[in-house]
Amino acid sequence: MEPMQESNGDLVYHYTTPAGLKGIIKDRCVWATNVNHLNDASEYQHGIDFIREEAAVRELHPEELAPAGSEVTKFMRDCARAASIAMIQHHFQEKDYSRSVFAASFFVEPPRSTVSEEMSDAGDVLEQWRAYSQGGRGFSVGFDRYLLERRVSAKDPGTANGKTACGNCIYDTEEKKSEVDEIFRCLAPALFKLLQGSKKLVEELRHALAVELCGVADPSAITEIRHNSPLATAAYEAAVERCHWTEELRPFMREMEKIFPDFAGRLIALPALMKDPSFKTEREWRIIRFTVGAPSQIEFRTDKSGLVPYVEIPVSDTSDPSLITEGLIKRIVVGPFGSGTPRERDNAVAAIKMLLEKHRIRVQGPECPEGVLVQSSRVPLRA
């Protein structure tokens, strides 16, 4: 077993069913559900719509192209902006990535200074019991956030076609805009630099732009057209799209991927972290897993709606895969429907402790204060 790793003490809580808890402990993995099968009906598409809409109106300032290291003409800047927008739009039009994106939901405790002590327990929340654990017949598992992020982000065998990312869900509109801005700040200079290195492509863009604006492939015909007009903006984007699949552009795109290698991964994962503002009180934190071109990694479970696709995210100890990473689980809360009478509460807690001990996970007690704390819910919910 690995030695006890560094921790920052922050916990994130995963609400799950009895089968889900057994899977975490016995199989040493967390299940991430396909985003089309989560509770929020607007999952993923909300993020895609926001990114596309924000990208379409995003301006590109000359100073943002400074990393390219040469003079920025208005034509080249507009081409870089149009190419950035076209790449983002085409990325989402080309394939329905939601079929390959999976999310595991956790909930973060709010700062103690902002709420009363009795309201700050993210591991025992009525709304989450109802939504994620069969109405209260389940458990919440408190993970050390720092250790969990480090573990699931590590490269696992057999995941060459996948990627794992972690992060807080984004509810605020300005924060979402900031994320789109960051993509532009990385993407536009890379495209601008590559445009500079391809005279043939630039000429193709000039001719395509002339066709869009004037109906003739003569760049001199567009000299009197205002470049900042709505007509010109749409024409630039159409010109880039017209050149998109030319032989000249294909190596251009490959070079762009070298300069901004995480472009596709970021665009795939980011919509899964963007949620409608009406959900912001949940303070959700997610593990996002995408498995493009790797259908063998997908498993299926059943629920009342039918088959639910999910993927397993390992949380086993890297030096001994038969064990869970030491210190990863800090607390388990038994849901309110599993803790009615004092006798039932005791039995439910005892069963969890037996499960942990069977799989060599230490339980908190007088002789082991650093073990997993097992408790009953304090929510007075009747079956």
Stockholm file with secondary structure:
# STOCKHOLM 1.0

chainA/1-383         MEPMQESNGDLVYHYTTPAGLKGIIKDRCVWATNVNHLNDASEYQHGIDFIREEAAVRELHPEELAPAGSEVTKFMRDCARAASIAMIQHHFQEKDYSRSVFAASFFVEPPRSTVSEEMSDAGDVLEQWRAYSQGGRGFSVGFDRYLLERRVSAKDPGTANGKTACGNCIYDTEEKKSEVDEIFRCLAPALFKLLQGSKKLVEELRHALAVELCGVADPSAITEIRHNSPLATAAYEAAVERCHWTEELRPFMREMEKIFPDFAGRLIALPALMKDPSFKTEREWRIIRFTVGAPSQIEFRTDKSGLVPYVEIPVSDTSDPSLITEGLIKRIVVGPFGSGTPRERDNAVAAIKMLLEKHRIRVQGPECPEGVLVQSSRVPLRA
#=GR chainA/1-383 SS CCCCCCCCCCEEEEEECHHHHHHHHHHCEEEEEEGGGSSCTTTTHHHHHHHHHHHHHCCCCGGGGGGGCSCCCHHHHHHHHHHHHHHHHHHHHHCCGGGGEEEEEEEECCCGGGSCGGGCCTTSCHHHHHHHTGGGSSEEEEEEHHHHHHHHHSCCTTCTTCEEEEEECBCCHHHHHHHHHHHHHHHHHHHHHHHHTCHHHHHHHHHHHHHHHHSSSCGGGGTTSCTTSHHHHHHHHHHHHHTTTSTTHHHHHHHHHHHSTTHHHHHHHGGGGBCCGGGGGGCEEEEEEECTTCGGGEEEEEETTEEEEEEEEECBCSSCTTSBCTTSEEEEEECGGGCCSHHHHHHHHHHHHHHHHHTTCCBCBTTBTTSBEEEECCCCCCC
#=GC SS_cons         CCCCCCCCCCEEEEEECHHHHHHHHHHCEEEEEEGGGSSCTTTTHHHHHHHHHHHHHCCCCGGGGGGGCSCCCHHHHHHHHHHHHHHHHHHHHHCCGGGGEEEEEEEECCCGGGSCGGGCCTTSCHHHHHHHTGGGSSEEEEEEHHHHHHHHHSCCTTCTTCEEEEEECBCCHHHHHHHHHHHHHHHHHHHHHHHHTCHHHHHHHHHHHHHHHHSSSCGGGGTTSCTTSHHHHHHHHHHHHHTTTSTTHHHHHHHHHHHSTTHHHHHHHGGGGBCCGGGGGGCEEEEEEECTTCGGGEEEEEETTEEEEEEEEECBCSSCTTSBCTTSEEEEEECGGGCCSHHHHHHHHHHHHHHHHHTTCCBCBTTBTTSBEEEECCCCCCC
//
